[in-house]
Amino acid sequence: MRFGAVIPYATEREFAQLAAVAEEAGWHQVFSWESVWGQDAWVTLGAAAMATERIRLGTLLTPAARHRPWDLASRVASVDRLSNGRVTLGVGLGALHGNWLAFEPDEGRAVRARKLDEVLDIYAGLMGGQPFSYTGEHFSAAPVTELVPPPPVQRPHPPVWCVGALVPGRSRQRSLERAARWQGVFPAVAGGTLDDPGSHLTPPALREVVDRIAALRSDAGLTMAGYDVVVEGDSHGGFGVVRPPVQQWADAGATWWVESWWDLPDSPEGRAETRQRLALGPRW
């Protein structure tokens, strides 16, 4: 089991400083997140790459469907080179909120899902080198012969972790199918309500997610070796329902425990608490 933490609120400079604190305290990865209008997560992670040497850097998460895939591939590859191969791209459909809908309409989950798959296909193709071409419903790419950037450090590309939401009672699980094609999963269980949104993940449900993904990967000729199962929990506050002991999640198939302290305030006091928790290091 490896341990990470989301840094919920910090300026770009503060994030880089907190990443250094986390590295010193023994964390394995820190995560930023993306809004539509706000601090650029990849610039922030690039700053953290220059302030650290060992800790991995990632997003939790990137709503990749709203990115042009070549722009996203450029940003991720740049941070990968800056960090000497320490970046992870975490993706999902994204959660609609006011910061999103003020600028972009809701295209619907089905459209966002198809766009997400195309973005990831082009991301991997561009990272793999030229010549590369692609024709999709929403995006296309032709081979490039000039101004081709250098390859990323991690080959064939920086790993992609996808939200994989189990929908109880449904035979086909498209979200899990997507996650199985890539390098890791943020497992969730669908079925929340307006009053109780989000994942209803439990250790037995996690085991079902892992078993389903293992079967999907086996059908594709892939194993679970090196595949990451990332459980997002909260050992300090009151966010969500996922709690320690961590061992129960490891027994169910998790390979990462990521602390998500979304209930901390966006204030100097909240930032101080984030620093204090990071400085404690993984304690589970």
C-alpha positions in Angstrom: 0.0 0.0 0.0 1.2 3.5 -0.9 -0.1 6.7 0.5 -1.0 10.0 -1.1 -2.9 13.2 -0.2 -5.0 15.8 -2.1 -3.9 19.3 -1.3 -7.4 20.9 -1.4 -6.6 24.7 -1.3 -3.3 26.3 -1.9 -1.8 28.9 -4.2 0.7 27.7 -6.8 3.7 28.6 -4.5 2.0 27.1 -1.5 1.3 23.9 -3.3 5.0 23.5 -4.3 6.0 24.2 -0.7 3.5 21.7 0.7 4.6 19.1 -1.9 8.1 19.4 -0.4 6.7 19.0 3.1 4.9 15.9 2.0 8.0 14.5 0.4 10.0 15.0 3.5 7.3 13.3 5.6 7.2 10.2 3.5 4.1 10.5 1.4 4.3 8.8 -2.0 2.2 11.3 -4.0 0.3 14.6 -3.8 -2.6 15.6 -6.0 -4.0 18.8 -7.3 -7.4 19.2 -9.0 -8.9 21.2 -11.9 -11.6 23.7 -12.1 -12.8 25.3 -15.4 -11.7 28.8 -14.4 -9.0 28.9 -11.7 -5.4 28.0 -11.0 -3.8 25.8 -13.7 -3.2 22.4 -12.2 -0.4 21.6 -14.6 1.5 24.8 -14.0 1.0 24.1 -10.3 2.4 20.6 -10.6 5.3 21.9 -12.7 6.2 24.2 -9.9 6.0 21.3 -7.4 8.2 19.2 -9.7 11.0 21.8 -9.4 10.6 21.9 -5.6 10.8 18.1 -5.1 12.9 15.1 -6.1 11.0 11.9 -5.3 7.3 12.3 -4.6 4.9 11.6 -7.4 2.5 14.4 -8.6 -1.0 14.0 -10.0 -4.5 15.2 -10.5 -7.6 14.1 -8.7 -9.0 14.8 -11.0 -8.9 16.1 -14.6 -12.2 16.3 -16.4 -10.5 15.3 -19.6 -13.5 15.5 -21.8 -13.4 19.3 -21.8 -9.7 19.4 -22.9 -8.4 19.4 -26.4 -6.3 16.2 -26.2 -3.2 17.6 -27.7 -3.2 20.4 -25.2 -3.6 18.0 -22.3 -0.9 15.7 -23.7 1.5 18.7 -24.0 0.9 19.8 -20.4 1.2 16.3 -18.9 4.4 15.5 -20.9 5.9 18.8 -19.8 5.4 18.1 -16.2 6.6 14.5 -16.7 9.9 15.9 -18.1 10.2 18.5 -15.4 9.7 15.9 -12.7 11.9 13.3 -14.4 9.0 10.9 -14.7 6.9 11.4 -11.6 3.5 12.5 -13.0 0.1 10.6 -13.0 -3.0 11.8 -15.0 -6.2 11.1 -13.0 -9.3 11.5 -15.1 -13.1 11.2 -14.9 -16.2 12.8 -16.4 -16.0 15.6 -13.8 -18.6 17.0 -11.4 -20.8 19.7 -12.8 -20.9 22.9 -10.6 -21.2 26.6 -11.0 -17.6 27.2 -12.0 -18.1 24.8 -14.9 -21.6 25.8 -16.0 -20.8 29.5 -16.0 -18.6 29.0 -19.0 -19.6 25.7 -20.7 -22.9 24.0 -21.1 -23.6 20.5 -19.9 -23.3 18.2 -22.9 -24.6 15.2 -21.0 -22.8 12.3 -19.5 -22.9 10.2 -22.7 -21.2 12.9 -24.8 -18.6 13.5 -22.1 -17.9 9.8 -21.8 -17.3 9.5 -25.6 -15.1 12.6 -25.6 -13.1 11.2 -22.6 -12.3 8.0 -24.5 -11.2 9.9 -27.6 -9.1 12.3 -25.5 -7.3 9.4 -23.9 -6.8 7.6 -27.2 -5.1 10.7 -28.7 -3.2 11.3 -25.5 -1.6 7.9 -25.7 -1.1 8.1 -29.4 0.7 11.4 -29.3 2.9 10.3 -26.3 3.9 7.2 -28.4 5.5 9.3 -31.1 5.1 10.1 -34.7 3.6 9.3 -37.1 0.2 9.2 -35.4 -3.2 9.7 -36.9 -6.7 9.4 -35.4 -10.3 10.0 -36.6 -13.0 10.1 -34.0 -16.5 11.5 -33.5 -15.3 14.7 -31.7 -11.5 14.9 -32.3 -9.0 14.0 -35.0 -5.3 14.1 -35.4 -3.0 13.9 -38.5 0.8 13.0 -38.4 3.0 15.9 -37.4 6.4 16.5 -39.1 7.5 19.8 -37.5 8.0 21.2 -34.0 7.5 17.7 -32.5 8.1 17.8 -28.8 10.5 15.4 -27.0 8.9 12.2 -25.6 7.8 11.9 -22.0 10.2 10.3 -19.5 7.6 7.6 -18.6 7.1 5.2 -21.5 4.8 4.7 -23.4 3.2 7.6 -21.5 2.6 8.8 -17.9 0.0 6.5 -16.3 -3.7 7.2 -16.5 -6.0 6.5 -13.5 -9.7 6.6 -14.3 -12.8 6.8 -12.2 -14.5 3.5 -12.3 -18.0 3.6 -11.0 -19.8 0.3 -10.3 -23.5 0.6 -11.1 -25.3 -2.0 -9.0 -27.6 -4.2 -11.0 -26.2 -3.3 -14.4 -24.6 -6.1 -16.4 -22.4 -4.0 -18.6 -20.1 -1.6 -16.6 -18.8 0.9 -19.2 -17.0 3.0 -16.6 -15.1 -0.1 -15.3 -14.3 -1.1 -18.9 -12.6 2.3 -19.4 -10.6 2.0 -16.2 -9.5 -1.6 -17.1 -7.9 -0.3 -20.3 -5.6 2.1 -18.5 -3.2 1.9 -15.6 -5.4 2.5 -12.5 -8.8 3.1 -11.1 -10.5 5.4 -8.6 -13.2 3.0 -7.6 -16.7 4.3 -6.7 -20.2 2.9 -6.4 -23.0 4.8 -8.1 -26.3 5.3 -6.4 -26.0 8.5 -4.4 -28.9 10.9 -4.0 -29.1 14.7 -4.0 -29.1 14.6 -0.3 -26.3 12.0 -0.1 -24.2 12.4 -3.2 -20.9 10.7 -4.2 -19.6 7.2 -3.8 -21.0 4.5 -1.6 -17.8 2.5 -1.6 -17.4 -0.3 1.0 -14.7 -3.0 1.2 -17.0 -5.7 -0.3 -17.9 -3.3 -3.2 -14.2 -2.6 -3.7 -13.5 -6.3 -4.0 -16.3 -6.5 -6.6 -14.8 -3.6 -8.6 -11.3 -5.2 -8.5 -12.6 -8.6 -9.5 -14.5 -7.1 -12.4 -11.5 -5.1 -13.6 -9.3 -8.2 -13.3 -11.7 -10.1 -15.5 -11.9 -7.4 -18.1 -8.1 -7.1 -18.2 -7.7 -10.9 -18.5 -10.1 -10.9 -21.4 -7.9 -8.3 -23.1 -4.7 -10.3 -22.4 -3.6 -8.1 -19.5 -2.8 -8.9 -15.9 -3.2 -6.8 -12.7 0.6 -6.6 -12.2 1.4 -3.0 -11.7 -2.2 -1.9 -11.9 -3.2 0.7 -9.3 -6.4 0.6 -7.2 -6.7 4.0 -5.5 -9.1 4.5 -2.6 -9.8 8.1 -1.6 -10.6 8.4 2.1 -10.4 10.8 5.1 -8.7 9.8 8.3 -9.0 13.2 10.0 -12.3 15.0 9.1 -15.8 14.3 8.1 -15.6 14.1 4.3 -17.3 11.1 2.7 -17.8 7.7 4.3 -14.5 6.0 3.5 -12.4 5.6 6.7 -9.6 3.6 8.1 -8.4 1.0 9.1 -6.6 1.0 5.8 -5.8 -2.7 6.0 -9.4 -3.6 5.2 -9.1 -1.7 1.9 -5.8 -3.3 1.1 -7.3 -6.7 1.8 -10.1 -5.8 -0.7 -7.5 -5.0 -3.4 -6.5 -1.3 -2.9 -2.9 -0.4 -3.7 -3.1 3.3 -2.8 -4.8 5.1 0.1 -5.3 8.8 -0.7 -6.2 11.3 2.0 -8.9 13.8 0.7 -9.5 16.6 3.1 -12.2 18.5 1.2 -13.9 19.7 4.3 -10.9 21.9 5.3 -11.7 25.6 4.8 -10.1 27.7 2.0 -8.4 30.0 4.5 -5.1 30.5 6.2 -6.3 28.2 9.0 -7.2 25.5 6.5 -3.8 25.8 4.8 -2.1 25.5 8.2 -4.1 22.4 9.0 -3.2 20.9 5.6 0.5 21.5 6.3 0.2 20.0 9.8 -1.5 16.8 8.5 1.1 16.4 5.7 3.9 16.9 8.1 2.6 14.0 10.2 3.2 11.7 7.3 1.3 8.5 6.5 0.2 7.0 9.8 -1.8 3.9 8.8 
